[in-house]
Amino acid sequence: MANRNRTIHRGDSVAVIGLGRYGSAVATSLLRLGHEVLGIDEDAETVQRWADRLTHVVQADSTSTQALKQLGVHEFERAVVGIGSDIEASVLTVLALEEIGVPDIWAKANSSKHGRILERTGAHHVVYPEAAMGERTAHLVTGKMIDFIEFDDGFAIAKTRAPREAAGKTLSESALRTRYGVTIVGYKRGRADFAYAREDTIVEAGDILIVSGATDRVETFAALT
């Protein structure tokens, strides 16, 4: 077992189980955001590699409720299961977390079937990173969007260029929200920083807009460019 001996304050900490490509990316991002992270993996080499990067790292069988309790995982508010290649271990880990009473369980799924099993086993949030990245790439590769994020409830935010019909007009005059059902959240002009958009904001040709709304409406709006 490899670990770091720093004390974890569990209230604002997250247990990340499975330190593969996805789990390690989540753990690194959580650290950058100021959270303490308990990393758990069954592979000794992986644990050793992350021993000096995370708050605490241990080698353990995450499918065992006893092992998780010994690590104090039952005291954490949140846990992320990043195991993807071993579906059985993924499901059993979620089940173990549910049995020890972790209130907020996130889990990675490789397929919709895998996701359904995780939900029925006790996962509160199921993430499909490959599918989400594929969807995002499909939107970006068309050249209509500069960036795109879609949420679970059919809501999306996109970065796209301003349509020609809006150039030289205020947002109130172009009535983009009324006509296309999207909200212009902000805009960027040249090398200036992004700024919040208002009804009296004048859109210029070449402006980059931050647009939010129902996914299909955001896609329709982006297609105008």
N, C-alpha and C positions, 0 to 999 in steps of 0.2 A: 504493500500500500504506500502510495506517495501522497503527501499532503503538505499544506502550509499551516502553520500553527496560529494564525491570526483568528481572533474571535469574530464570529459572524453575528450581526444584529439582525435577527430573522424577520423583523417586521417589514423592512423594506428590501429584503433580499429575495433572490430567485434561485431555485435549484434547477440546474440544466443537466438533463440526463441524456448521455450520448454526445460525445464531443467530436463527431465527424464534421463534415464540411458545414452542414446546416447548424448543428448545435454549437459549434465553436464560433460561428458567425454571430449567432444570437448572444452567446456569452460575452463576446468581445464588445458588441454594441451596448449591452446592458452595463458593462463596466464603464464604457465611455459616457453613458448617461448618469453615472454616479451610483449605480446599484452594486451591492456586494453579491457575488455569485458563488454558489457551491456547485462545482462541476463533478459529475459522476460518470464513470465509464468502466466497462469490464476489462478493457485492454490496458495492461500495465505500461506499455510504451506510450500510449496516448496520454495516460495520466501523468507520466513523467515529463512529457513534452509540454504539458500545460501547468505543471506544478509551480512555475515562477510567474505565471501570468494571471491566474485567477485568485480570488480571495482564499479559496480552499478547494482542493481537488483530491478525490479519493477513488480508489479502485474498489468496486463493489458490484454485487449482483442486484440490479435494480428491480428485478421481478420478485424479490423477497421482501415481504412486509417487515420482517424482523430486521433485515439489514438496513432498510430505510428508516425504521424507528431508531436504530442504534445511531444513525447519522443525524437524527433530529429533524428529518425532512417533514415529519408530521407537524412541526411547529412553523413551517413556512406557509406564507399566504399563497404563493404561486410556484408552479413547477412547469417546466417545458420539457417535453419528451422529444428529443431530436433523433431517435432511433428510426431508421428507415429501411435498411436492407434486411433486417431480421423482423419480419412482421409479428411473429409469435412473441418475441421479446418486447416489441413495441406495445402490443395489446396487454400483455401480462404486467408490464410496468405501469400502464395507465390504471389497470385494475388494482394494483398494489397501492398506488397513490390515492385512489378513491377509497380503498378500504381503511387507510390510515387517516383519512379525513382532510386531505389537502383541498382547500376550498376553490382554487382556481387552477385548473389543469389545461395546459395547451399541449397539443400533440401534432406532429408531422405525419401526413399520410401520403402514400405513393399513388393511391387510386381512390375512386369514389367508394368502392367496396371496403377497402381498408379504413376509410374515413367513417363509414357507417358503423363498422365494428367498434372503432374507437369511441364514437359517440355513445353507443349502447353500453360500452364498458365503463364509461364514466368521464370521458373527456368533455370539458365545457367548451373548448374551442378547437377546431380542427383546421390545420393549415395545409394547403396544397402548394408548396413552393415552386415545384416544377411547372404545374399548370398555370400558376399566376405569372411566372416569368415568361412562359410561352405566350400567354395572352398579351402581356405588356410588350413583348418583342414584336408580335404581329401588328400591334398598333403603331409602333415606332418605325418599323421597316417600310411602311407605306409612305412615310415622309410627311404625313398629315399632322402628326403630333411629335413634339419634342420630348415630352414625357407623359406618362399615363399611370394612374393608380386607380384600381377599382376596388370597392369595398363589398362586403358580403351582401348588403341589402340592395344591390343594384345601383349604388351611387358611385360616381367617379369624379376625379379631379384630373385635369389635363393641362399641359402647357402647350400652347399652339400659337401660330402667328395670327395676327388680326386679319379678318377678311377685308377685301377691298371695299365692300359696301359700307364699312364702318369708318374708313379713313376720313379725317377732317370733320368728324361729327362728335358731339358729346354722346355718352352712353344713353342719356335720356333721348336724344334725337334719333339715334339709330335703333332704339328699342329692341336691342338684341335679346333681352330677357323675355319680353313679351312675344317676340316672333319665334324664338328658338327654344324657349323654356330652360335657358341656362343662366347662371349668375357669373358675371365677371368679377372675380375676387380681387385681382390685382393686375398690374402691368409692368413691363420693363422696357425702357427705351434706351437704345445704345448701350453705353457702359454704366449708365446710372443704376442704382439699386432698385429692386422691385418696390413698388408703392401700392398702397391700397387704392382700389378703384372707387370712384364716387359717380353720382349721376351727372355731375358737370365735368367729369374727366374727358378730355378730348383725345380720341384715338388717332394715332398717326400711322401711315403706311410703314410696315416693318416692325411695329410694336409686337412684343411677346405678351400674350394674355394668359392669365391663370383662370381657368373656367371650371365651374362645378355644376353638377346636376345629375339627372338620371343618365345612366350609361349610354343608352341609345341616343339621347338628345345631345350629349357631349360629342359622341361620334359623328352625328349629323352636322353639328356646328364645325367641328374640325375639318370636315370634308369640304367646307366652303373655301378653305385657303388654297 
